Amino acid sequence: MKHCPACSNESFELLIDFGTIPKSGVYLDSPEAPFPTIHLAHEFCTSCGLIRQKAIESGSHDYSRVDRATTRQFPKYIDQIIRSLSYYGIAPDDTIIEIGSNDGGFLDRLSTAGFSRLIGIEPSIACNEISRSKGHAIISAHWDENTAASVLNEHGAARAVICRHTLEHVPHPLEFLRAIRSILAPDGIVFIEVPDARPITHDLRGHELWDEHLHIFTKTNLQLIMRQAGFEVTRCNAWPERSDINLLLWATHASAGNNAPNAFDLEQLDKDVELCRRFKRRWHNFIVRVQAVATHWPKPVVMFGASHPQTNFIHFTGLQSIVDLFVDDNPAKSGLYLPLAEPTPIVSSSALINETLPGTILRGAFGYEDWMDRATAPLSCGPTIVARAYDSSLLQSE
């Protein structure tokens, strides 16, 4: 795919190449277990700053066997999203479709709010079983024009389409959005929620260049791709959530002749593109500083958090051989191993306190400061030192 789905530009430049790394979200039962790898590199559109993976591997977007439930990760503003439906005139008996409904957590909240005609679209077999067990109507499929045609034929047009943290995972986002438009009623509303690219490029949060995120949007190029797909954006807000920022966008069918970006868009595009151009050099400088500091960390080095942001941070900064242990209180992870230079064990915070005296605690559970505070409090009187993954002194300006 040569052209940019947001602005149709055909010129892309390399953002960063991380080389070959283990795929994220992989946990090993034993240190000897095999694991899949991916060559992870990203590029950016020189016109609008859209970031995408340079080579999207075949099957990288197939989520049918993924069993990752997300209900416990709801943002604080979730009820405001639901209230916005009434603001746009969506009635309790109107058809609402959620694309990427996962384990049905958001459908639960819609049902509690009084909405009754709900349909979830979700490819994950395991998540669909959870949703159906709660009584939700679920279509087990990846979203595309064929699924859209089938839904339209069976259920008619939707007054509202919800798509939360799904668009960034698909290989062809413009076609994905056009399929949404094809099932949206003339007076309907679509809500899109995606991560904001600016924390990555502006704040150097490189760990968010996740291998499952095939496209990463800014506020401006998200609006551009919506216009390309035939929508008129009514609102687009950037909302902080934990250590990240999410983009929340509402749109309707476009009126005739309302598809051109305005002057503010163009000015912001230039800034976003420049941030992309500087990212590789800034990240390299950051790595040099991190590695220099890490050589002085007393062993063992314990990393708090064992999800993709933490493993990404370790891989992207070249600290694979330095971290000895990961701490995560998700019982599904405790006792497993993460594939680093040497497979590295995961323990709970209680096991850490009772069995291991860390030399260095690396605070890498981004956005979970309270949990790290509680977990490390019993160690505060010992010789353990505390390091932050993004120490302000390491993010000095060039």
C-alpha positions as CSV (number, residue, x, y, z in Angstrom):
1,M,0.0,0.0,0.0
2,K,1.8,3.1,-1.3
3,H,-0.5,6.0,-0.6
4,C,-1.5,7.4,2.8
5,P,-5.0,6.5,3.7
6,A,-5.5,9.9,5.4
7,C,-4.3,12.3,2.8
8,S,-3.4,10.1,-0.3
9,N,0.2,11.3,-0.3
10,E,2.7,8.6,-1.6
11,S,5.8,9.9,0.2
12,F,6.8,8.1,3.4
13,E,10.0,8.3,5.5
14,L,11.4,6.0,8.1
15,L,10.4,6.9,11.6
16,I,12.4,4.1,13.4
17,D,13.6,0.6,12.9
18,F,13.7,-1.6,16.0
19,G,15.0,-4.7,14.2
20,T,13.8,-8.2,15.0
21,I,12.1,-8.5,18.4
22,P,9.7,-11.0,20.1
23,K,6.1,-10.3,19.4
24,S,4.4,-8.6,22.3
25,G,1.8,-10.3,24.4
26,V,3.8,-13.6,24.3
27,Y,4.3,-15.3,27.7
28,L,6.3,-18.5,28.0
29,D,5.5,-21.5,30.2
30,S,9.2,-22.3,30.5
31,P,12.5,-20.7,29.6
32,E,13.0,-23.2,26.7
33,A,9.6,-22.5,25.0
34,P,9.8,-21.1,21.5
35,F,8.3,-17.7,20.6
36,P,7.3,-15.8,17.5
37,T,9.3,-12.7,16.4
38,I,8.6,-9.7,14.2
39,H,10.8,-7.2,12.4
40,L,9.3,-4.0,13.7
41,A,9.8,-0.7,11.8
42,H,7.6,2.3,11.4
43,E,7.3,5.0,8.7
44,F,5.5,8.3,8.6
45,C,3.6,10.2,5.9
46,T,5.6,13.3,4.9
47,S,2.4,15.2,4.3
48,C,0.2,14.5,7.3
49,G,2.4,12.6,9.8
50,L,0.3,9.4,9.9
51,I,2.5,6.7,11.4
52,R,2.2,3.1,10.2
53,Q,4.2,-0.1,10.3
54,K,6.5,-0.3,7.4
55,A,5.7,-3.9,6.6
56,I,2.4,-5.3,7.8
57,E,2.9,-9.0,8.2
58,S,0.3,-11.4,6.8
59,G,-2.2,-12.4,9.5
60,S,-1.0,-9.6,11.9
61,H,-4.6,-8.4,12.1
62,D,-6.2,-11.7,12.8
63,Y,-7.7,-11.5,16.3
64,S,-9.8,-14.7,16.2
65,R,-7.5,-16.5,18.6
66,V,-6.7,-13.6,20.8
67,D,-8.3,-13.9,24.3
68,R,-7.3,-10.6,25.8
69,A,-10.3,-9.1,27.6
70,T,-10.4,-5.3,28.2
71,T,-13.3,-4.5,30.5
72,R,-11.0,-3.7,33.4
73,Q,-9.2,-1.2,31.3
74,F,-12.2,1.2,30.8
75,P,-11.1,4.9,30.9
76,K,-12.6,7.3,33.5
77,Y,-14.5,9.1,30.8
78,I,-16.5,6.1,29.6
79,D,-19.8,7.3,31.0
80,Q,-19.4,10.6,29.1
81,I,-19.1,8.7,25.9
82,I,-22.4,7.0,26.6
83,R,-24.1,10.3,27.6
84,S,-23.0,11.7,24.2
85,L,-25.3,9.3,22.4
86,S,-28.3,10.9,23.9
87,Y,-26.9,14.3,23.1
88,Y,-26.8,13.2,19.4
89,G,-30.4,12.0,19.6
90,I,-29.9,8.3,19.9
91,A,-32.9,6.7,21.5
92,P,-33.0,3.7,23.8
93,D,-34.5,1.5,21.0
94,D,-32.2,2.6,18.2
95,T,-29.8,0.1,16.8
96,I,-26.2,0.6,18.1
97,I,-23.4,-1.4,16.7
98,E,-20.0,-1.7,18.5
99,I,-17.2,-2.8,16.2
100,G,-14.5,-4.5,18.3
101,S,-16.8,-5.3,21.2
102,N,-14.2,-7.5,22.9
103,D,-15.7,-9.2,26.0
104,G,-18.9,-7.1,25.9
105,G,-17.9,-4.7,28.7
106,F,-19.0,-1.6,26.8
107,L,-22.2,-3.3,25.7
108,D,-22.9,-4.0,29.4
109,R,-22.6,-0.3,30.1
110,L,-24.9,0.6,27.2
111,S,-27.5,-1.9,28.4
112,T,-27.3,-0.5,31.9
113,A,-27.8,3.0,30.5
114,G,-31.1,1.8,28.9
115,F,-30.1,1.0,25.3
116,S,-31.7,-2.2,24.2
117,R,-30.9,-2.9,20.5
118,L,-27.2,-3.7,20.7
119,I,-25.0,-5.6,18.3
120,G,-21.3,-6.4,18.8
121,I,-18.8,-7.2,16.1
122,E,-15.8,-9.1,17.4
123,P,-13.5,-11.7,15.8
124,S,-12.1,-13.1,19.1
125,I,-13.7,-16.5,19.8
126,A,-12.9,-16.4,23.5
127,C,-14.2,-12.9,23.9
128,N,-17.4,-13.7,22.0
129,E,-18.1,-16.6,24.3
130,I,-17.9,-14.2,27.3
131,S,-20.2,-11.6,25.6
132,R,-22.8,-14.2,24.6
133,S,-22.8,-15.7,28.1
134,K,-24.1,-12.2,29.2
135,G,-26.9,-12.2,26.6
136,H,-25.4,-10.0,24.0
137,A,-26.0,-10.4,20.2
138,I,-22.5,-10.9,18.7
139,I,-21.4,-11.4,15.1
140,S,-18.1,-13.2,15.1
141,A,-16.2,-11.6,12.3
142,H,-13.5,-9.1,11.4
143,W,-15.0,-5.9,10.1
144,D,-14.9,-5.2,6.4
145,E,-17.3,-4.4,3.5
146,N,-18.6,-8.0,3.4
147,T,-19.4,-8.0,7.1
148,A,-21.0,-4.6,6.7
149,A,-23.2,-5.8,3.9
150,S,-24.3,-8.8,5.9
151,V,-25.2,-6.7,9.0
152,L,-27.1,-4.2,6.9
153,N,-29.1,-6.9,5.2
154,E,-30.0,-8.6,8.5
155,H,-30.4,-5.7,10.9
156,G,-30.8,-2.6,8.8
157,A,-28.9,0.7,9.2
158,A,-27.5,1.7,12.6
159,R,-28.2,5.0,14.3
160,A,-24.9,4.8,16.1
161,V,-21.6,2.9,15.5
162,I,-19.1,2.7,18.3
163,C,-15.5,1.8,17.5
164,R,-13.1,2.0,20.5
165,H,-9.4,1.2,20.1
166,T,-9.9,-0.9,17.0
167,L,-9.1,1.4,14.0
168,E,-5.4,1.4,14.9
169,H,-5.3,-2.4,14.7
170,V,-6.5,-2.8,11.1
171,P,-4.4,-2.9,7.9
172,H,-6.7,-0.9,5.7
173,P,-8.3,1.8,7.9
174,L,-9.9,3.8,5.1
175,E,-11.8,0.8,3.7
176,F,-12.7,-0.1,7.3
177,L,-14.2,3.4,7.8
178,R,-16.1,3.3,4.5
179,A,-17.6,0.0,5.6
180,I,-18.8,1.8,8.7
181,R,-20.3,4.6,6.6
182,S,-22.2,2.0,4.5
183,I,-24.3,0.8,7.5
184,L,-24.7,4.2,9.3
185,A,-28.2,5.7,9.0
186,P,-28.5,9.1,7.3
187,D,-29.0,10.8,10.7
188,G,-26.6,8.5,12.5
189,I,-23.5,9.2,14.5
190,V,-20.2,7.3,14.6
191,F,-17.8,7.4,17.6
192,I,-14.1,6.6,17.1
193,E,-11.5,6.3,19.9
194,V,-7.8,5.7,19.2
195,P,-4.5,6.4,20.9
196,D,-3.0,9.8,20.1
197,A,0.4,9.7,18.3
198,R,1.7,12.9,19.9
199,P,2.9,11.4,23.2
200,I,5.1,9.2,21.1
201,T,6.6,11.9,18.9
202,H,6.4,14.9,21.2
203,D,7.1,13.2,24.6
204,L,9.3,10.4,23.2
205,R,7.0,7.6,24.6
206,G,8.6,5.1,22.1
207,H,7.2,2.1,24.0
208,E,3.8,2.9,22.6
209,L,5.0,1.8,19.1
210,W,3.2,-1.4,19.7
211,D,3.5,-4.2,17.1
212,E,-0.3,-4.6,17.1
213,H,-0.9,-0.9,16.3
214,L,-0.6,-0.8,12.5
215,H,-1.6,2.9,12.2
216,I,-1.1,5.6,14.7
217,F,-3.1,8.8,14.3
218,T,-2.8,12.5,15.4
219,K,-5.9,14.6,16.0
220,T,-5.4,16.2,12.5
221,N,-4.8,13.2,10.3
222,L,-7.6,11.3,12.1
223,Q,-10.0,14.0,10.9
224,L,-8.5,13.8,7.5
225,I,-9.1,10.1,7.1
226,M,-12.6,10.5,8.4
227,R,-13.2,13.1,5.6
228,Q,-11.7,10.7,3.1
229,A,-14.2,8.1,4.2
230,G,-17.1,10.4,3.7
231,F,-17.7,11.7,7.2
232,E,-18.1,15.1,8.7
233,V,-16.4,15.5,12.0
234,T,-18.5,17.2,14.7
235,R,-16.1,16.9,17.6
236,C,-12.5,15.6,18.1
237,N,-11.0,15.9,21.6
238,A,-7.7,14.7,23.1
239,W,-8.3,13.2,26.5
240,P,-5.6,12.1,28.9
241,E,-5.9,8.6,30.4
242,R,-3.3,7.4,32.8
243,S,0.1,8.1,31.1
244,D,-1.4,8.3,27.6
245,I,-3.7,10.5,25.5
246,N,-6.7,9.2,23.6
247,L,-8.5,10.8,20.7
248,L,-12.3,10.9,20.9
249,L,-14.0,11.7,17.7
250,W,-17.7,12.0,16.7
251,A,-18.8,12.2,13.1
252,T,-21.9,12.1,10.8
253,H,-22.4,11.7,7.1
254,A,-20.5,14.4,5.3
255,S,-22.5,17.2,3.7
256,A,-21.6,18.1,0.1
257,G,-18.4,20.0,-0.4
258,N,-17.1,19.7,3.2
259,N,-14.0,17.6,2.7
260,A,-11.1,20.1,2.6
261,P,-8.8,20.7,5.7
262,N,-8.7,24.2,7.0
263,A,-5.7,26.4,7.7
264,F,-5.3,25.2,11.3
265,D,-5.1,21.6,10.1
266,L,-2.3,22.5,7.7
267,E,-0.3,24.3,10.3
268,Q,-0.6,21.4,12.7
269,L,0.3,18.9,10.0
270,D,3.7,20.6,9.5
271,K,4.4,20.4,13.2
272,D,3.5,16.7,13.4
273,V,5.6,15.8,10.4
274,E,8.6,17.7,11.9
275,L,8.2,15.8,15.2
276,C,8.3,12.5,13.2
277,R,11.5,13.6,11.4
278,R,13.2,14.3,14.7
279,F,12.1,11.1,16.5
280,K,14.8,8.7,15.4
281,R,17.6,11.0,16.5
282,R,15.9,11.9,19.8
283,W,15.3,8.2,20.5
284,H,18.9,7.3,19.8
285,N,20.1,10.0,22.2
286,F,17.7,8.8,24.8
287,I,19.0,5.2,24.5
288,V,22.5,6.4,24.9
289,R,21.6,8.1,28.2
290,V,19.5,5.2,29.5
291,Q,22.2,2.6,28.8
292,A,24.8,4.8,30.5
293,V,22.8,5.1,33.6
294,A,21.7,1.4,33.6
295,T,25.3,0.2,33.8
296,H,25.4,1.5,37.4
297,W,22.1,-0.1,38.6
298,P,22.8,-2.6,41.3
299,K,21.5,-6.1,40.6
300,P,19.0,-7.7,40.5
301,V,17.1,-5.2,38.4
302,V,13.3,-5.5,38.7
303,M,10.9,-4.0,36.2
304,F,7.4,-3.2,37.4
305,G,4.8,-4.2,34.8
306,A,4.9,-7.1,32.4
307,S,2.7,-6.0,29.5
308,H,3.6,-4.7,26.1
309,P,4.7,-1.2,27.2
310,Q,7.3,-2.6,29.5
311,T,8.6,-5.3,27.2
312,N,8.7,-2.7,24.4
313,F,10.6,-0.3,26.5
314,I,13.2,-3.0,27.4
315,H,13.6,-4.1,23.8
316,F,13.6,-0.7,22.2
317,T,16.3,0.7,24.7
318,G,18.5,-2.4,24.5
319,L,18.2,-3.3,28.2
320,Q,17.3,-7.0,27.6
321,S,20.3,-8.3,29.4
322,I,20.0,-6.0,32.3
323,V,16.5,-6.8,33.7
324,D,16.4,-9.9,35.9
325,L,12.7,-9.9,36.9
326,F,9.3,-8.5,36.0
327,V,6.6,-7.8,38.6
328,D,2.9,-8.0,37.7
329,D,-0.1,-8.7,39.9
330,N,-2.2,-10.2,37.1
331,P,-2.5,-13.8,38.2
332,A,-2.6,-15.0,34.6
333,K,1.1,-13.8,34.2
334,S,2.6,-14.8,37.5
335,G,5.0,-17.7,37.1
336,L,5.4,-17.2,33.4
337,Y,8.4,-15.9,31.4
338,L,8.9,-13.0,29.0
339,P,11.1,-13.6,26.0
340,L,14.1,-11.3,26.4
341,A,17.8,-12.0,25.7
342,E,17.3,-14.7,28.3
343,P,13.7,-15.6,29.2
344,T,12.9,-13.6,32.3
345,P,10.5,-14.6,35.0
346,I,7.4,-12.8,36.1
347,V,6.4,-12.7,39.8
348,S,3.7,-11.0,41.9
349,S,4.6,-8.0,44.1
350,S,4.0,-10.2,47.2
351,A,6.5,-12.7,45.9
352,L,9.0,-9.9,45.3
353,I,8.8,-8.7,48.8
354,N,8.9,-12.1,50.4
355,E,11.5,-13.8,48.2
356,T,13.7,-11.3,46.5
357,L,15.6,-8.2,47.6
358,P,15.9,-6.1,44.5
359,G,19.0,-4.0,43.9
360,T,17.1,-1.7,41.5
361,I,13.4,-1.2,41.0
362,L,12.6,0.2,37.5
363,R,9.3,2.0,37.7
364,G,7.8,1.1,34.3
365,A,4.1,0.5,35.0
366,F,3.2,3.6,33.1
367,G,0.1,5.2,34.5
368,Y,-0.1,2.9,37.6
369,E,1.8,5.1,40.1
370,D,-0.5,4.2,43.0
371,W,0.1,0.4,42.5
372,M,3.9,0.9,42.3
373,D,3.8,3.0,45.4
374,R,2.0,0.4,47.4
375,A,4.1,-2.5,46.1
376,T,7.4,-0.8,46.8
377,A,6.5,0.7,50.2
378,P,7.8,-2.3,52.2
379,L,11.2,-1.9,50.4
380,S,11.6,1.8,51.0
381,C,13.8,1.4,54.1
382,G,16.3,-1.0,52.4
383,P,19.2,-0.5,50.1
384,T,17.1,-0.8,46.9
385,I,17.4,2.1,44.5
386,V,14.5,3.3,42.4
387,A,14.8,4.3,38.8
388,R,12.2,5.7,36.4
389,A,11.9,4.5,32.9
390,Y,11.4,8.1,31.7
391,D,13.6,10.1,34.1
392,S,13.3,13.7,33.2
393,S,17.0,14.1,33.2
394,L,17.3,11.5,30.4
395,L,14.8,13.5,28.3
396,Q,16.9,16.6,28.1
397,S,16.5,18.7,25.0
398,E,18.9,18.4,22.1
